[in-house]
Amino acid sequence: MNFASDNTSAAAPEVMAALQAANTGYAAPYGNDPIMDRVRAKLREIFEAPEAAVYLVATGTAANALSLAILTQPWGAVFCHRNAHVEEDECGAPEFYTNGAKLVLVEGAHAKMTPEGLHKAINFIGRGGIHNVQRGMVTITNATENGTVFFPSEVKALADVARGFGLPVHMDGARFANAIVATGATPAEMTWKAGVDVLSFGGTKNGCMGVEAVVIFDPARAREFELRRKRGGHLFSKHRFLSAQMEAYLTDGLWLRLAGQANAAAARLSSALLAAPQTSLVHPCEANAVFAAFPRAGHRRAQAAGAAYYLWPGDQSMEGPDDEALAARLVCSWSTTDADVDDFVALIRG
């Protein structure tokens, strides 16, 4: 019963088999391996973007921070939601890799920016000319940190605001597969057709050992990314082991199948929790994360039985009345089973 994070799950067997297969003979380093040629071609096909530049890194932080760095200047503002991953979980890496760009936080329910909120934030920046940080770029997290998703029409509405100010758009897609499965959109509809310039395409949270792709839809930006990746220490020498993971992830729709399993587990969990007494959802369950509030007594039983998850926010106390509701974040992965869900809910119900 581990709902702590989709990062806690094992790598999918297909990914591990691909790594083992790649571990023979010799291969050119630094992304010049033949597997990477196939990965690049496959991602271009999936995104209906034959000219897109494709690069691999090992972490989502690197994918996001390096992507932001090619889209804004050091004196630029990066407009994001207050609960965006780049704000809450990157330890200042976006500011570091952009050489000082400022994150400007936009409000919105359930970790989703609204076009109105974004317009207001962009319009306010730069009012003092050279004395202020300048308008730089917009970044959208999909799926969001609160387990909700943007549909392509919502992405386009935000991108249209950005375009109105001449700003480029990045999408943090650490859980991009979960968003695609949840919305039924095509990868192209969710990205460049909706106005996204650069995508961080996640693999690690969805069954890979450690690989993320950066898909740059305007190849004119590619050279700068190559230089920043090398300068930032994220160009792998034995790159074939990144390539092998990503190739397996993309083969026969594995990335969508794994995300579908995670989303289905979260849907089962949210439905079962809602059927339990005194339980409610804090945010809509639209992808693979469930944010729910239920009595402290249920938390005590679950934790005593070894269930792993986080109180959310984390400053809530396990000391207090049994019937007081405490909120929690429960994240399902590709390997979450029906038994995991059912056993957890049985503990909550008592």
C-alpha positions as CSV (number, residue, x, y, z in Angstrom):
1,M,0.0,0.0,0.0
2,N,2.4,2.6,-1.2
3,F,0.8,5.8,-2.3
4,A,3.7,8.1,-1.4
5,S,4.5,8.9,-5.0
6,D,4.7,7.5,-8.5
7,N,8.5,7.9,-8.0
8,T,8.4,5.1,-5.5
9,S,7.3,2.4,-8.0
10,A,9.7,0.0,-9.7
11,A,10.6,0.4,-13.4
12,A,8.4,-1.5,-15.8
13,P,9.8,-4.9,-16.9
14,E,9.9,-3.8,-20.5
15,V,12.2,-0.9,-19.6
16,M,14.5,-3.0,-17.6
17,A,14.7,-5.6,-20.4
18,A,15.6,-2.8,-22.8
19,L,18.4,-1.6,-20.5
20,Q,19.8,-5.1,-20.4
21,A,19.6,-5.5,-24.2
22,A,21.5,-2.2,-24.6
23,N,24.2,-3.4,-22.2
24,T,26.1,-5.3,-24.9
25,G,28.9,-4.3,-27.3
26,Y,29.8,-0.7,-28.1
27,A,27.7,2.4,-28.9
28,A,28.6,6.0,-29.8
29,P,28.3,8.3,-26.8
30,Y,26.5,11.6,-26.1
31,G,23.3,10.8,-27.9
32,N,24.9,9.6,-31.1
33,D,23.8,6.0,-30.5
34,P,21.4,4.3,-33.1
35,I,18.7,3.8,-30.5
36,M,18.5,7.6,-30.1
37,D,17.9,7.9,-33.8
38,R,14.9,5.7,-33.4
39,V,13.7,7.5,-30.3
40,R,13.9,10.9,-32.2
41,A,11.9,9.5,-35.1
42,K,9.3,7.9,-32.9
43,L,8.7,11.1,-30.9
44,R,8.4,13.1,-34.0
45,E,5.8,10.6,-35.3
46,I,3.9,10.6,-32.0
47,F,3.7,14.4,-31.9
48,E,3.1,14.8,-35.7
49,A,6.1,17.2,-35.7
50,P,8.7,16.0,-38.3
51,E,11.1,18.9,-37.6
52,A,11.0,18.8,-33.8
53,A,14.3,18.6,-31.9
54,V,14.4,15.9,-29.3
55,Y,16.8,15.5,-26.4
56,L,17.1,13.2,-23.4
57,V,18.1,14.0,-19.8
58,A,17.9,11.9,-16.7
59,T,15.7,14.1,-14.4
60,G,12.6,16.2,-14.6
61,T,14.4,19.1,-12.9
62,A,16.9,19.2,-15.7
63,A,14.3,18.9,-18.4
64,N,12.3,21.8,-16.9
65,A,15.1,24.1,-15.9
66,L,17.0,23.7,-19.2
67,S,13.8,24.2,-21.2
68,L,13.0,27.4,-19.3
69,A,16.5,28.7,-19.9
70,I,16.1,28.6,-23.7
71,L,12.8,30.5,-23.5
72,T,13.6,33.5,-21.4
73,Q,16.4,35.9,-20.5
74,P,17.9,36.3,-17.0
75,W,15.8,39.4,-16.5
76,G,12.6,37.7,-17.6
77,A,9.6,36.6,-15.6
78,V,8.5,33.0,-15.8
79,F,4.7,33.0,-15.2
80,C,3.5,29.8,-13.5
81,H,0.8,28.7,-11.1
82,R,1.6,29.1,-7.4
83,N,1.5,25.3,-7.0
84,A,3.5,24.5,-10.1
85,H,6.3,21.9,-9.8
86,V,8.9,24.5,-10.9
87,E,7.8,26.6,-8.0
88,E,7.4,24.0,-5.3
89,D,9.8,21.2,-6.0
90,E,12.9,22.4,-8.0
91,C,15.0,23.9,-5.2
92,G,15.6,27.1,-7.3
93,A,16.9,25.1,-10.3
94,P,14.8,27.2,-12.8
95,E,16.3,30.4,-11.4
96,F,19.8,28.9,-11.4
97,Y,19.7,27.6,-15.0
98,T,18.1,30.7,-16.4
99,N,20.8,32.8,-14.6
100,G,18.2,34.6,-12.5
101,A,14.8,34.7,-14.2
102,K,12.0,35.3,-11.7
103,L,9.1,33.0,-11.1
104,V,5.9,35.1,-11.0
105,L,3.1,33.1,-9.4
106,V,-0.5,33.0,-10.7
107,E,-3.5,31.9,-8.6
108,G,-6.2,29.5,-9.7
109,A,-8.2,26.7,-8.2
110,H,-6.9,23.2,-8.1
111,A,-3.4,24.2,-9.4
112,K,-4.8,25.5,-12.7
113,M,-4.1,28.9,-14.0
114,T,-6.9,30.8,-15.7
115,P,-6.6,33.0,-18.8
116,E,-7.9,35.9,-16.8
117,G,-5.4,35.4,-13.9
118,L,-2.5,34.9,-16.4
119,H,-3.4,38.0,-18.3
120,K,-3.6,40.1,-15.2
121,A,-0.2,38.8,-14.0
122,I,1.5,39.4,-17.4
123,N,-0.1,42.8,-17.8
124,F,1.2,43.9,-14.4
125,I,4.9,43.0,-15.0
126,G,7.2,45.4,-16.6
127,R,5.2,48.5,-15.8
128,G,8.3,50.3,-14.6
129,G,10.3,49.8,-17.7
130,I,14.0,49.0,-17.1
131,H,13.5,49.0,-13.3
132,N,11.3,45.9,-13.4
133,V,11.8,42.3,-14.3
134,Q,10.5,41.9,-17.9
135,R,7.9,39.7,-19.4
136,G,9.6,36.4,-20.3
137,M,7.5,33.2,-20.8
138,V,4.7,31.0,-19.5
139,T,4.9,27.4,-18.1
140,I,2.0,25.1,-17.7
141,T,2.0,21.9,-15.6
142,N,0.0,19.0,-17.0
143,A,-1.1,17.0,-15.2
144,T,-1.0,19.5,-12.3
145,E,0.5,19.1,-8.8
146,N,-3.1,18.7,-7.5
147,G,-4.0,15.9,-9.8
148,T,-6.1,17.9,-12.2
149,V,-5.6,18.1,-16.0
150,F,-5.7,20.8,-18.7
151,F,-7.6,19.9,-21.8
152,P,-6.2,21.2,-25.1
153,S,-8.8,24.0,-25.3
154,E,-7.6,25.2,-21.8
155,V,-3.9,25.0,-22.9
156,K,-4.8,27.0,-26.0
157,A,-6.6,29.7,-24.0
158,L,-3.5,30.2,-21.8
159,A,-1.2,30.1,-24.8
160,D,-3.4,32.7,-26.6
161,V,-2.8,35.0,-23.7
162,A,0.9,34.4,-23.8
163,R,1.0,35.0,-27.6
164,G,-0.9,38.2,-27.1
165,F,2.1,39.5,-25.2
166,G,4.6,37.8,-27.5
167,L,5.7,35.2,-25.0
168,P,6.7,31.5,-25.6
169,V,5.0,28.6,-23.7
170,H,6.6,25.6,-22.0
171,M,4.7,22.6,-20.7
172,D,5.9,20.6,-17.7
173,G,4.8,17.1,-18.7
174,A,6.3,15.0,-16.0
175,R,2.9,13.3,-15.9
176,F,2.1,14.1,-19.6
177,A,1.0,10.5,-20.3
178,N,-1.5,10.7,-17.4
179,A,-3.0,13.9,-18.9
180,I,-3.2,12.4,-22.4
181,V,-5.0,9.3,-21.1
182,A,-7.3,11.5,-18.9
183,T,-8.4,13.8,-21.7
184,G,-8.3,11.5,-24.7
185,A,-6.3,14.2,-26.6
186,T,-3.5,13.5,-29.0
187,P,0.0,14.6,-28.1
188,A,0.0,17.1,-30.9
189,E,-3.4,18.5,-29.8
190,M,-2.1,19.0,-26.3
191,T,1.1,20.7,-27.3
192,W,2.1,22.5,-30.5
193,K,-1.4,22.7,-31.9
194,A,-2.5,24.4,-28.7
195,G,0.5,26.8,-28.7
196,V,3.2,25.0,-26.7
197,D,6.8,25.7,-27.9
198,V,8.7,23.2,-25.7
199,L,7.6,20.1,-23.8
200,S,9.2,18.3,-20.9
201,F,8.0,14.8,-21.7
202,G,8.1,12.6,-18.6
203,G,9.1,9.0,-18.3
204,T,10.5,8.5,-14.8
205,K,7.2,8.8,-12.9
206,N,5.5,6.4,-15.3
207,G,7.6,3.3,-15.4
208,C,11.1,4.4,-16.5
209,M,14.2,4.1,-14.4
210,G,15.3,7.7,-15.0
211,V,14.7,9.5,-18.3
212,E,12.9,12.5,-19.6
213,A,12.6,13.9,-23.1
214,V,12.7,17.6,-24.1
215,V,10.7,18.1,-27.3
216,I,11.4,21.4,-28.9
217,F,8.9,22.2,-31.7
218,D,10.9,25.0,-33.1
219,P,14.3,23.5,-34.1
220,A,15.8,27.0,-34.2
221,R,16.0,26.8,-30.4
222,A,17.8,23.4,-30.5
223,R,21.4,24.6,-30.6
224,E,21.1,26.6,-27.4
225,F,19.6,23.6,-25.6
226,E,22.5,21.4,-26.7
227,L,25.0,24.0,-25.3
228,R,23.1,24.5,-22.0
229,R,22.6,20.8,-21.5
230,K,26.4,20.2,-21.8
231,R,27.3,23.3,-19.7
232,G,24.8,22.3,-17.1
233,G,26.3,18.8,-16.7
234,H,23.3,16.9,-18.1
235,L,24.8,15.4,-21.3
236,F,25.2,11.7,-20.6
237,S,28.2,10.0,-22.0
238,K,26.7,6.5,-22.0
239,H,23.6,7.9,-23.5
240,R,22.3,4.6,-24.9
241,F,21.0,3.8,-21.5
242,L,18.7,6.8,-21.6
243,S,17.8,6.0,-25.2
244,A,17.0,2.4,-24.4
245,Q,14.5,3.4,-21.7
246,M,12.7,5.9,-23.9
247,E,12.5,3.5,-26.8
248,A,10.9,0.8,-24.7
249,Y,8.6,3.4,-23.1
250,L,7.3,4.5,-26.6
251,T,7.1,1.0,-28.1
252,D,3.6,-0.4,-28.6
253,G,2.1,2.4,-26.6
254,L,3.6,1.3,-23.3
255,W,3.7,4.9,-22.0
256,L,-0.1,5.2,-22.5
257,R,-0.8,1.7,-21.1
258,L,1.2,2.4,-17.9
259,A,-0.5,5.8,-17.4
260,G,-3.9,4.2,-18.0
261,Q,-3.2,1.7,-15.2
262,A,-2.2,4.5,-12.8
263,N,-5.2,6.6,-13.7
264,A,-7.6,3.7,-13.3
265,A,-6.1,2.9,-9.9
266,A,-6.6,6.5,-8.8
267,A,-10.2,6.5,-10.1
268,R,-10.9,3.3,-8.1
269,L,-9.3,4.8,-5.0
270,S,-11.2,8.1,-5.2
271,S,-14.6,6.3,-5.7
272,A,-14.0,3.9,-2.9
273,L,-12.9,6.7,-0.5
274,L,-16.0,8.8,-1.4
275,A,-18.2,5.9,-0.4
276,A,-16.5,5.8,3.1
277,P,-18.1,7.9,5.9
278,Q,-16.9,11.4,6.5
279,T,-14.6,11.4,3.5
280,S,-14.3,14.1,0.8
281,L,-12.1,15.0,-2.1
282,V,-10.0,18.1,-1.7
283,H,-9.3,18.3,-5.5
284,P,-11.0,16.6,-8.4
285,C,-9.4,13.3,-9.2
286,E,-8.6,13.5,-12.9
287,A,-5.2,11.8,-13.4
288,N,-3.3,9.5,-11.0
289,A,-3.4,11.5,-7.7
290,V,-6.1,11.5,-5.1
291,F,-6.3,14.4,-2.6
292,A,-8.8,13.3,0.1
293,A,-9.8,14.2,3.6
294,F,-10.9,11.5,6.1
295,P,-11.0,11.1,9.9
296,R,-7.8,10.9,11.9
297,A,-8.8,7.4,13.1
298,G,-8.6,6.1,9.6
299,H,-5.1,7.7,9.2
300,R,-4.0,6.0,12.4
301,R,-5.2,2.6,11.2
302,A,-3.6,2.9,7.8
303,Q,-0.3,4.1,9.1
304,A,-0.2,1.4,11.7
305,A,-0.7,-1.1,9.0
306,G,2.3,0.3,7.0
307,A,0.5,2.4,4.4
308,A,2.8,5.0,2.8
309,Y,1.4,8.4,1.8
310,Y,1.7,12.0,2.9
311,L,-0.6,14.3,4.9
312,W,-1.1,17.3,2.6
313,P,-0.3,19.8,3.8
314,G,2.4,18.2,5.9
315,D,1.9,20.4,9.0
316,Q,-1.2,18.5,10.1
317,S,-0.9,16.6,13.4
318,M,-1.7,13.0,14.1
319,E,-2.6,14.1,17.6
320,G,-6.2,15.1,18.2
321,P,-9.8,13.8,18.0
322,D,-10.4,10.6,16.1
323,D,-13.2,12.1,14.1
324,E,-11.3,15.2,12.8
325,A,-10.7,15.1,9.1
326,L,-7.1,15.3,7.9
327,A,-6.2,15.8,4.2
328,A,-3.8,13.5,2.4
329,R,-2.1,13.1,-1.0
330,L,-2.3,9.6,-2.4
331,V,-0.5,8.9,-5.7
332,C,-1.1,5.8,-7.8
333,S,1.5,4.4,-10.1
334,W,1.5,1.9,-13.0
335,S,2.1,-0.9,-10.5
336,T,-0.7,0.0,-8.0
337,T,-3.0,-3.0,-7.7
338,D,-6.7,-3.3,-6.9
339,A,-5.7,-5.1,-3.7
340,D,-3.6,-2.1,-2.7
341,V,-6.6,0.1,-3.1
342,D,-9.1,-2.1,-1.5
343,D,-6.9,-2.9,1.5
344,F,-6.2,0.8,2.1
345,V,-9.9,1.8,1.9
346,A,-10.8,-1.1,4.3
347,L,-8.4,0.4,6.8
348,I,-9.9,3.9,6.4
349,R,-13.4,2.5,6.9
350,G,-12.3,0.5,9.9
